[in-house]
Amino acid sequence: MLGISNKFDADVLVIGAGPVGLAAAIELCGQGVNVRIIDSNKENRKLTKASGIHVRTLELLPEPVLEKLKSAAVHVLHAQINEIKRTGELNPVLDINLDGLSDSVVQGMLSLQQWRTEEVLIEYLEEKMTNPDVRRRVKVERGTKLIALNSHLDFVEAELESDKGKQSINVQYVIGCDGSHSFTRKLCRIPYPGTAHEPNFIALHTSFEGIPEEFAKPPKMLVTLAQSEKGYSTGMCFSMPMPNDYPRSYLLIADLNDEESKPFLSGKVNKYGRQLLGELSPEEAFSVIEGRWFDKGKLSIIPGSVQWCTTFTVNSRQASLYRSGRIFLAGDAAHCHSPLGGQGMNMGIQDVINLSWKLSHVILGNSNPSILDTYESERLEIDKRIISMVKRSSDLAWSRSPVLHFVRSKAQHVMSKAIGVFPILPIIVPLLQMTSHSYSSCSELSFEHWERPPIWPVPISRIYPFGGYRRSQNLFRWFSRRVRAGDRLPNITLSRRYVTDNNLEEIERVYPYKRGWLLILCEGQLSGNDEMKRNLRDVDILNIDQLRTLGERIKKIIGIIDRVVVISGSNVNTCKNLGVYGQCLFVVRPDSHIGLRSEPIRYDVVLDYFQQRVQCPISRSAEIKGTRTSSPGFDPVPLVVWFTIGILGSIAFLKFKQS
């Protein structure tokens, strides 16, 4: 039985020192939180595993980490789908150029072994530990495993075991980042429902002799589908170029159906009743993969170059809860799925970035603990969407059905033609890069404030033509290309500075994102401001200096706002990227998602957002005379007006016809 103590040995205990756990420790440490991070492995295991790092993850990591990852990784700018025909001919079906499709710090994606990513994160964490002010806040412990957890109202008691023996510690919160077989999740008795996929899988990371330069460059993420003599699929191969020995080094993953698995079965079954593959030699693995990836007989493994060779099965699962009291789940402990598309590790890192700023706010007294409920509501929903998308794509990719093979092949050819005609890539690529996911519909922290014109007196501009200002506001809110509350903040220009010595211009942009709350006040366009002033009550259109003064006043009162940025109406591109025409205000969260959009700018709405939704204490000097009511998403007045006009017109027409 665990004892009970009121003394905290740390604010947060992070269980698991993989990329997700290390990212959590870095985030919390950077906010001044006392962190302990443990891992049952005595050293960093050199496994290739999750090798793709996407744009959304990169722009949220600290800048020194980003730079080290960029220098160590292969920069992948193309995604390609190939077919190997029954004749052995390699036929590129769909080639997606990722260059120029992101507004962020990196185009495309980075390819790097998971163990190397972990080393970069550990190096950064250790650098922080050399700072005397931070050393007391971080303690990384390897060879230490979790034995038990006992969650109380005000703290969690954890029992740990290492070579030094057992110890019991008290912490305020626990984050379980201990993988798909999470012991944290099991101790919390949180269900992990889902399905096991049919195929078995082989993974091989090695260098090859004989790869032609035109195949290897530029670096591509490849999905290759091979055909049998009858023209049907004989399987899928996923390949990713890897660093250190590029362009000869690749990570290859291939699926095996039941018939192909028979020669390699180990005689063991997993807990879901599926027969497992035994360990394969690199030569055996390549004999299966070779015909699906490249022409048989043209490549050979370079002796001594094998870095990873394994077999595995794939599950699509998601924990039914991401939280049990003061214990949280993140990464594979909360969800797992097919490696196709390389989403898993990125999802986990984004989980802990979402959670860490909220935990630090609560621990440091900047928010009420109820804000922690938004971690589950936000990340569970986003992860659910990603898992569903990856599962559908994976099932289609490795299906051996002749019907699905035919449909898939035709769809790929149609897509390759459509890309040159329709703007499809700006929709597909942000999904792959994880920049289009939004909390707009799943979080109390996402809020928009809009106002409607008063119904009486009725200036004709409010209802004419065809609904006037009210109608145009309806259409703008529903259909316009704009940044909504919950969306990722685009990589806009925040400020410009001219260096007088050599007349150079320095431009500061959003990413890499500097942590903390950001308040953005947009001056708006002249026409938009005039229309807003004419149709809404008590709207004061502020100039640049007045906006700065208001921003600094809000910053002083709120306390947790780190920075105020004023964007001039002359900065047309930035206003266009934000979808701003009239004067507008944005509150940006520490994870760079929009928390509040207020149009027009209202001082009391901002204060109410922080007080009621973020639940942070504000200065007593704040004067809140009452919060304005925000209008709902649909304004029925234009519809009612024109429906009434239509009915009256129809009646008049019928009477005229009868007379």
Secondary structure, 3 states (H helix, E strand, C coil): CCCCCCCCCEEEEEECCCHHHHHHHHHHHHCCCCEEEEECCCCCCCCCCCCEECHHHHHHCCHHHHHHHHHHCEEECEEEEEEECCCCCEEEEEEEECCCCCCCCCCCEEECCHHHHHHHHHHHHHHHHCCHHHHCCEEEEECCEEEEEEECCCCEEEEEEECCEEEEEEEEEEEECCCCCCHHHHHCCCCCCEEEEEEEEEEEEEEEECCCHHHHCCCEEEEEEEECCCCCEEEEEEEEECCCCCCCEEEEEEEECHHHHHHHEEEEECCCCCEEECCCCHHHHHHHHHHHHCCCCCCEECCCCCCEEEEEEEEEEECCCCEECCEEECHHHCEECCCCCCCHHHHHHHHHHHHHHHHHHHHCCCCCHHHHHHHHHHHHHHHHHHHHHHHHHHHHHCCCCHHHHHHHHHHHHHHHHHHCCCCCHHHHHHHHHCCCCCCCCCCCCCEEEECCCCCCCCCHHHCCCCCHHHHHHHHHHHHCCCCCCCCECCCCEEEEEEECCCCEEEEEECCCCCCCEEEEEECCCHHHHHHHHHHCCCCCCCCHHHHHHHHHHHHHHHCCEEEEEEECCCCHHHHHHHCCCCCEEEEECCCCEEEEEEECCCHHHHHHHHHHHHCCCCCCCCCCCCCCCCCCCCCCHHHHHHHHHHHHHHHHHHHHHHC
